[in-house]
Amino acid sequence: MKHPILLTYQLAAGVSDSLTGAFLIVEPALALGLMGLQVPTDALPFLSFIGAFVFAVGLSYIYGAMLVVRGGCASRLETLWIVTAIVRCSVAAFILARVTAGALGSGWLTIAFFDGACVLIQAVGLRQGWLADVDR
């Protein structure tokens, strides 16, 4: 994958997750409202806690963007993609299972689809060797 596209992907995923995570930490009700999601008020402290994990994933992608700019770090970026794909796949599977069971509303599927899309992009990219360009 060429550097500008790869950098754009890293930054888009990083900024969206970092901002979402920060909002979930500070104002979980507002964050969920902006996403069109609702949860019981007593669940908000737990969603704030989950926000810390979402924020960390976002920072991981921003770190990946730094690796793209720096160059010569394809193996580090590959590791980052594997780890973030594992996290995103776990989140997508959990949400799909909970929506199917009726425990979460269908609005949560947007998160599952976004995470699933990132997993797909990263899996294809790893298989196709897109990150090798980072070392050039």
C-alpha positions as a Markdown table, in Angstrom:
| # | Residue | x | y | z |
|---|---|---|---|---|
| 1 | Met | 0.0 | 0.0 | 0.0 |
| 2 | Lys | 1.4 | 3.4 | -0.9 |
| 3 | His | 2.4 | 5.7 | 2.0 |
| 4 | Pro | -0.4 | 8.3 | 1.6 |
| 5 | Ile | -3.2 | 5.8 | 1.6 |
| 6 | Leu | -1.6 | 3.9 | 4.5 |
| 7 | Leu | -1.0 | 7.1 | 6.4 |
| 8 | Thr | -4.6 | 8.2 | 5.8 |
| 9 | Tyr | -6.0 | 4.8 | 7.0 |
| 10 | Gln | -3.8 | 4.9 | 10.1 |
| 11 | Leu | -4.8 | 8.5 | 10.9 |
| 12 | Ala | -8.5 | 8.0 | 10.2 |
| 13 | Ala | -8.8 | 4.9 | 12.4 |
| 14 | Gly | -6.6 | 6.5 | 15.1 |
| 15 | Val | -8.4 | 9.8 | 15.3 |
| 16 | Ser | -11.9 | 8.3 | 15.2 |
| 17 | Asp | -11.1 | 5.8 | 17.9 |
| 18 | Ser | -9.1 | 8.3 | 20.0 |
| 19 | Leu | -11.9 | 10.9 | 19.9 |
| 20 | Thr | -14.6 | 8.3 | 20.6 |
| 21 | Gly | -12.6 | 6.9 | 23.5 |
| 22 | Ala | -12.0 | 10.3 | 25.0 |
| 23 | Phe | -15.7 | 11.2 | 24.7 |
| 24 | Leu | -16.6 | 7.9 | 26.3 |
| 25 | Ile | -14.3 | 8.5 | 29.2 |
| 26 | Val | -15.4 | 12.1 | 29.8 |
| 27 | Glu | -19.0 | 12.2 | 28.7 |
| 28 | Pro | -20.3 | 8.7 | 27.9 |
| 29 | Ala | -23.9 | 9.8 | 27.6 |
| 30 | Leu | -23.0 | 12.5 | 25.1 |
| 31 | Ala | -20.8 | 10.1 | 23.1 |
| 32 | Leu | -23.5 | 7.5 | 22.9 |
| 33 | Gly | -26.1 | 10.1 | 22.0 |
| 34 | Leu | -23.9 | 11.3 | 19.1 |
| 35 | Met | -23.7 | 7.7 | 17.9 |
| 36 | Gly | -27.4 | 7.3 | 18.2 |
| 37 | Leu | -27.0 | 4.7 | 21.0 |
| 38 | Gln | -28.8 | 4.4 | 24.3 |
| 39 | Val | -27.9 | 2.5 | 27.4 |
| 40 | Pro | -29.2 | 2.5 | 31.0 |
| 41 | Thr | -27.8 | 5.3 | 33.1 |
| 42 | Asp | -26.2 | 2.9 | 35.5 |
| 43 | Ala | -24.1 | 1.5 | 32.7 |
| 44 | Leu | -22.4 | 4.8 | 32.0 |
| 45 | Pro | -19.4 | 4.3 | 34.4 |
| 46 | Phe | -18.7 | 1.0 | 32.7 |
| 47 | Leu | -18.8 | 2.6 | 29.3 |
| 48 | Ser | -16.4 | 5.3 | 30.5 |
| 49 | Phe | -14.1 | 2.4 | 31.5 |
| 50 | Ile | -14.5 | 0.9 | 28.0 |
| 51 | Gly | -13.6 | 4.3 | 26.6 |
| 52 | Ala | -10.1 | 3.9 | 28.0 |
| 53 | Phe | -9.7 | 0.8 | 25.8 |
| 54 | Val | -11.1 | 2.5 | 22.7 |
| 55 | Phe | -8.8 | 5.5 | 23.3 |
| 56 | Ala | -5.8 | 3.1 | 23.6 |
| 57 | Val | -6.7 | 1.4 | 20.3 |
| 58 | Gly | -6.9 | 4.9 | 18.7 |
| 59 | Leu | -3.5 | 5.8 | 20.0 |
| 60 | Ser | -2.1 | 2.6 | 18.7 |
| 61 | Tyr | -3.2 | 3.6 | 15.2 |
| 62 | Ile | -1.7 | 7.0 | 15.6 |
| 63 | Tyr | 1.5 | 5.4 | 16.6 |
| 64 | Gly | 1.2 | 3.3 | 13.4 |
| 65 | Ala | 0.9 | 6.5 | 11.5 |
| 66 | Met | 4.1 | 7.7 | 13.0 |
| 67 | Leu | 5.8 | 4.4 | 11.9 |
| 68 | Val | 4.5 | 5.0 | 8.3 |
| 69 | Val | 6.1 | 8.5 | 8.3 |
| 70 | Arg | 9.3 | 7.3 | 9.9 |
| 71 | Gly | 9.7 | 4.4 | 7.5 |
| 72 | Gly | 11.7 | 1.2 | 8.0 |
| 73 | Cys | 9.3 | -0.1 | 10.6 |
| 74 | Ala | 7.1 | -2.6 | 8.6 |
| 75 | Ser | 7.6 | -5.4 | 11.2 |
| 76 | Arg | 6.4 | -3.1 | 14.0 |
| 77 | Leu | 3.4 | -1.9 | 11.9 |
| 78 | Glu | 2.6 | -5.5 | 11.0 |
| 79 | Thr | 2.5 | -6.4 | 14.7 |
| 80 | Leu | 0.3 | -3.4 | 15.4 |
| 81 | Trp | -2.1 | -4.5 | 12.7 |
| 82 | Ile | -2.3 | -8.0 | 14.0 |
| 83 | Val | -3.0 | -6.9 | 17.6 |
| 84 | Thr | -5.6 | -4.2 | 16.6 |
| 85 | Ala | -7.3 | -6.7 | 14.3 |
| 86 | Ile | -7.6 | -9.2 | 17.2 |
| 87 | Val | -9.1 | -6.5 | 19.4 |
| 88 | Arg | -11.5 | -5.3 | 16.6 |
| 89 | Cys | -12.5 | -8.8 | 15.6 |
| 90 | Ser | -13.3 | -9.6 | 19.3 |
| 91 | Val | -15.4 | -6.4 | 19.6 |
| 92 | Ala | -17.3 | -7.1 | 16.3 |
| 93 | Ala | -18.0 | -10.7 | 17.3 |
| 94 | Phe | -19.2 | -9.7 | 20.8 |
| 95 | Ile | -21.5 | -7.0 | 19.4 |
| 96 | Leu | -22.9 | -9.3 | 16.7 |
| 97 | Ala | -23.6 | -12.0 | 19.4 |
| 98 | Arg | -25.3 | -9.5 | 21.7 |
| 99 | Val | -27.4 | -7.9 | 19.0 |
| 100 | Thr | -28.5 | -11.3 | 17.8 |
| 101 | Ala | -29.4 | -12.3 | 21.4 |
| 102 | Gly | -31.4 | -9.1 | 21.8 |
| 103 | Ala | -29.2 | -7.7 | 24.5 |
| 104 | Leu | -28.1 | -4.7 | 22.4 |
| 105 | Gly | -30.1 | -2.6 | 19.9 |
| 106 | Ser | -29.4 | -2.8 | 16.2 |
| 107 | Gly | -27.7 | 0.7 | 16.3 |
| 108 | Trp | -24.6 | -1.1 | 17.8 |
| 109 | Leu | -24.1 | -2.9 | 14.5 |
| 110 | Thr | -22.4 | 0.3 | 13.1 |
| 111 | Ile | -19.6 | -0.3 | 15.5 |
| 112 | Ala | -19.4 | -4.0 | 14.6 |
| 113 | Phe | -19.4 | -3.1 | 10.9 |
| 114 | Phe | -16.6 | -0.5 | 11.3 |
| 115 | Asp | -14.5 | -2.8 | 13.4 |
| 116 | Gly | -15.2 | -5.7 | 10.9 |
| 117 | Ala | -14.2 | -3.4 | 8.0 |
| 118 | Cys | -10.9 | -2.6 | 9.7 |
| 119 | Val | -10.2 | -6.3 | 10.3 |
| 120 | Leu | -10.9 | -7.0 | 6.7 |
| 121 | Ile | -8.7 | -4.2 | 5.4 |
| 122 | Gln | -5.9 | -5.3 | 7.7 |
| 123 | Ala | -6.2 | -9.0 | 7.0 |
| 124 | Val | -6.1 | -8.4 | 3.2 |
| 125 | Gly | -3.3 | -5.9 | 3.6 |
| 126 | Leu | -1.2 | -8.3 | 5.7 |
| 127 | Arg | -1.9 | -11.1 | 3.2 |
| 128 | Gln | -1.0 | -8.9 | 0.2 |
| 129 | Gly | 2.1 | -7.4 | 1.8 |
| 130 | Trp | 0.9 | -3.8 | 1.7 |
| 131 | Leu | 3.1 | -2.9 | 4.6 |
| 132 | Ala | 6.4 | -3.8 | 2.8 |
| 133 | Asp | 6.3 | -0.4 | 1.2 |
| 134 | Val | 6.9 | 1.2 | 4.6 |
| 135 | Asp | 10.5 | -0.2 | 4.6 |
| 136 | Arg | 11.2 | 1.4 | 1.2 |
